[in-house]
Amino acid sequence: MSLAFLFPGQGSQCLGMGAELFSQFPAKVEEASSVLGYSLAELCIEGPENKLNQTQFTQPALYCVSYMAGQAKLGEGLVPCAAAGHSVGEFAALASAEAISFSDGLRMVAKRGEIMSKVVGGGMAAVIGLDPDGIKAVLTENKLNKIDLANFNSPNQVVISGPATEIEDSVKVLKEAGAKLVVPLKVSGAFHSWMMQAPSQEFSSFIEAFSFSLPKFPVIANVKASPYSSIEEIPALLVKQMHSSVLWTATIQSIRASGVTDFVECGPGNVLTKLLRQIP
């Protein structure tokens, strides 16, 4: 059996996540709380939920829980030959492959969440049942030119991102064009769009101080849907990822093309497992 680990992104968080993991990895929990300056376990288990759902708290909490979930799978004897993470999940994938240390990854994710949470006025929506070309045509026809295609989650699901007003205006016209559903997402900003270009430069300056190593097993980068091939590429692509599309469909197809037959989702929820069924 050839196996890949998948690490979920923002939106998979839920109150109570990690409860079964914190007792398995007390040293990591203590390390995380020390880095963050607050109790990771308290935030994840007790909340409040509205705090856990704030980007600057969601991302580091999700990173920690997903990383520990991956470590638990390794402890069970599962050995991945590849890994990928959706958006912020890519940091957990890299840490699991020892390309970054757990604490360095946490510092990066905490800063990433902090920076991204400051960008206001943006929104995102999941478009179901309309292909990317169809979505682009509708947006162009209706002069909704500030919306980007952010996440190519499956052939049947594309997430759009941009100014909240344009996202709102797109709902009706996309449905009229044949989209089965257009669901606004509960996010604080226009992630993976041009609105994240300036914040990504701040993030670039921040991660210059960190060291990286080649992953112990291939980690597929969201930006290019192929494995990281050099140490220098890791920080460059993590910065680019903030304002670029998540090529998730192509990522899964790339992993399968390498011979992987089985996938294990490491983290809360089963969003990525559900998407697997939609990707040929």
C-alpha positions in Angstrom: 0.0 0.0 0.0 1.3 3.5 -0.9 0.0 6.2 1.3 -0.2 10.0 1.4 -1.1 12.3 4.4 -3.4 15.2 3.7 -3.7 18.2 6.1 -6.8 20.3 6.1 -7.1 24.1 5.8 -9.0 26.9 7.4 -12.7 26.0 7.7 -12.1 22.5 9.2 -11.6 23.9 12.7 -14.2 23.0 15.3 -14.6 23.4 19.0 -13.2 20.3 20.8 -10.7 19.5 18.1 -7.5 17.9 19.3 -9.0 16.7 22.7 -7.9 13.1 22.1 -4.4 14.3 21.0 -3.3 16.7 23.7 -2.8 13.9 26.2 -0.6 12.0 23.7 1.7 14.9 23.0 1.9 16.9 26.2 5.4 18.3 25.4 4.1 19.6 22.0 1.1 21.2 23.7 3.3 22.9 26.2 5.7 24.1 23.5 2.8 25.4 21.4 1.3 27.3 24.4 4.7 28.8 25.1 5.2 30.0 21.6 1.6 31.4 21.3 1.4 33.0 24.7 -1.9 31.3 25.5 -3.3 27.8 26.2 -3.7 25.9 23.0 -5.8 23.2 24.7 -8.1 25.8 26.3 -8.7 27.5 23.0 -9.4 24.3 21.1 -11.6 22.6 23.8 -13.3 25.5 25.6 -13.1 28.2 23.0 -15.1 30.4 22.9 -16.0 29.3 19.4 -16.0 32.8 17.9 -12.4 33.2 19.0 -11.3 29.9 17.5 -12.9 31.0 14.2 -10.8 34.2 14.1 -8.0 33.8 11.5 -5.2 34.7 13.8 -6.3 32.0 16.2 -7.7 29.4 13.7 -4.5 29.0 11.7 -2.0 28.2 14.6 -4.6 26.0 16.4 -5.3 24.0 13.2 -1.6 23.7 12.4 -0.9 22.2 15.9 -3.9 19.8 15.9 -3.2 18.6 12.3 0.5 18.1 13.0 -0.2 16.1 16.1 -2.8 14.0 14.2 -0.1 13.2 11.7 2.3 12.3 14.4 -0.3 10.0 15.9 -0.7 8.2 12.5 3.1 7.8 12.3 3.0 6.3 15.8 0.4 3.8 14.6 3.0 2.6 12.0 1.6 4.4 9.0 4.4 5.6 6.7 3.5 8.2 4.1 5.4 8.4 0.8 3.9 11.8 0.1 2.0 14.6 1.8 0.0 17.7 0.9 -1.9 20.4 2.9 -4.7 22.6 1.8 -3.5 26.3 2.2 -2.4 26.6 5.8 -2.4 22.8 6.0 0.8 22.9 3.9 2.8 24.0 6.9 1.7 20.9 8.8 2.7 18.8 5.8 6.1 20.4 5.7 6.6 20.0 9.5 5.6 16.3 9.3 8.2 15.8 6.6 10.8 17.6 8.8 11.3 20.4 6.3 10.6 22.8 9.2 10.6 22.3 12.9 7.3 22.2 14.7 8.0 25.4 16.6 9.3 27.3 13.6 6.2 26.2 11.6 4.0 27.4 14.4 5.7 30.8 14.5 5.3 31.1 10.8 1.6 30.1 10.9 0.9 32.4 13.8 2.4 35.4 11.9 0.6 34.4 8.7 -2.8 34.3 10.5 -2.1 37.6 12.2 -1.1 39.3 8.9 -4.1 37.8 7.0 -6.6 38.8 9.7 -5.7 42.5 9.1 -6.9 42.5 5.5 -10.6 43.6 5.7 -13.2 44.1 3.0 -12.7 40.8 1.3 -14.8 37.7 1.0 -14.9 34.2 -0.6 -17.6 31.9 -1.9 -17.7 28.3 -3.0 -19.2 27.8 -6.5 -20.6 24.3 -7.1 -21.5 22.9 -10.5 -19.9 25.4 -12.8 -16.4 24.8 -14.3 -13.6 27.4 -14.0 -13.9 28.6 -17.6 -17.6 29.1 -17.1 -17.0 31.1 -13.9 -14.4 33.3 -15.5 -16.7 34.0 -18.4 -19.5 35.1 -16.1 -17.3 37.3 -14.0 -15.8 39.0 -17.1 -19.2 39.5 -18.7 -20.5 41.1 -15.5 -17.3 43.3 -15.0 -16.6 41.5 -11.7 -12.9 41.9 -12.6 -11.5 42.0 -9.0 -12.5 38.4 -8.2 -9.9 35.7 -8.5 -10.4 31.9 -8.6 -8.8 31.0 -5.3 -9.2 27.3 -4.7 -9.6 24.6 -7.4 -10.9 22.1 -4.9 -12.5 19.6 -7.3 -13.8 19.6 -10.9 -17.2 20.4 -9.3 -16.1 23.0 -6.7 -14.2 26.3 -7.2 -13.8 28.9 -4.5 -13.7 32.5 -5.7 -12.1 35.4 -3.7 -12.1 39.2 -3.8 -13.8 42.3 -2.5 -16.9 41.4 -0.5 -19.2 43.6 -2.5 -18.2 41.9 -5.8 -18.5 38.4 -4.2 -22.1 39.4 -3.2 -22.8 40.6 -6.7 -21.5 37.4 -8.2 -23.9 35.1 -6.4 -27.0 35.8 -8.6 -25.2 35.9 -11.9 -23.3 32.7 -11.3 -26.5 30.9 -10.4 -28.2 32.3 -13.5 -25.3 30.9 -15.5 -25.9 27.4 -14.2 -24.1 27.1 -10.9 -26.0 24.7 -8.6 -24.9 26.5 -5.5 -22.9 29.6 -4.6 -22.1 29.6 -0.9 -20.4 32.6 0.8 -17.8 31.3 3.2 -17.4 32.5 6.8 -13.9 34.0 6.4 -12.5 37.3 7.3 -10.7 38.1 4.1 -10.1 37.4 0.4 -7.5 34.6 0.9 -5.5 33.4 -2.2 -6.3 36.5 -4.2 -4.6 39.7 -5.3 -5.8 41.3 -2.0 -3.1 39.2 -0.2 -0.2 40.4 -2.3 0.9 43.2 0.0 0.5 41.0 3.2 2.5 38.3 1.5 5.5 40.7 1.3 5.3 41.3 5.1 5.3 37.5 5.5 8.2 37.2 3.2 10.3 39.5 5.4 9.3 37.6 8.5 10.2 34.1 7.3 13.7 35.1 6.1 15.0 34.4 9.6 13.9 30.7 9.5 15.9 27.7 8.3 14.4 25.0 6.0 15.4 21.5 5.0 14.5 19.2 2.1 11.4 17.2 3.1 12.0 13.6 4.1 9.2 12.6 1.7 7.7 14.6 -1.2 5.4 17.5 -0.1 3.2 18.8 -3.0 3.1 22.6 -3.1 -0.3 24.2 -3.6 1.1 26.8 -6.0 2.4 24.4 -8.6 0.8 21.0 -7.8 4.2 19.3 -7.7 6.8 18.5 -5.0 9.1 21.0 -3.5 12.4 20.5 -5.3 14.9 22.7 -3.4 15.3 24.3 0.0 15.2 27.8 -1.5 11.8 27.0 -3.1 10.1 26.4 0.2 9.9 29.9 1.7 9.4 31.4 -1.8 6.3 29.2 -2.5 4.9 29.6 1.0 4.9 33.4 0.4 3.4 33.0 -3.1 0.8 30.7 -1.8 -0.9 33.5 0.2 -2.0 35.3 -3.0 -2.1 32.4 -5.5 -4.6 29.7 -6.3 -4.7 26.5 -4.3 -4.4 23.8 -7.1 -5.9 21.1 -5.0 -7.4 19.0 -7.8 -4.1 18.9 -9.7 -2.3 18.2 -6.4 -4.4 15.1 -5.8 -4.0 14.0 -9.4 -0.2 14.5 -9.1 0.0 12.4 -6.0 -2.1 9.6 -7.6 0.1 9.7 -10.7 3.1 9.0 -8.5 1.6 5.7 -7.5 -0.2 6.6 -4.3 -3.4 4.6 -3.8 -4.5 5.5 -0.3 -5.0 8.8 1.6 -5.3 9.6 5.3 -6.6 13.0 6.4 -4.7 14.3 9.4 -6.7 16.9 11.3 -10.2 17.7 12.3 -13.1 17.0 10.0 -13.2 15.1 6.6 -13.4 17.9 4.1 -10.4 16.7 2.1 -11.7 13.1 2.2 -15.0 14.2 0.7 -13.2 16.1 -2.0 -11.2 13.0 -2.9 -14.4 11.3 -4.1 -15.0 14.2 -6.6 -11.5 14.2 -8.1 -11.0 11.7 -11.0 
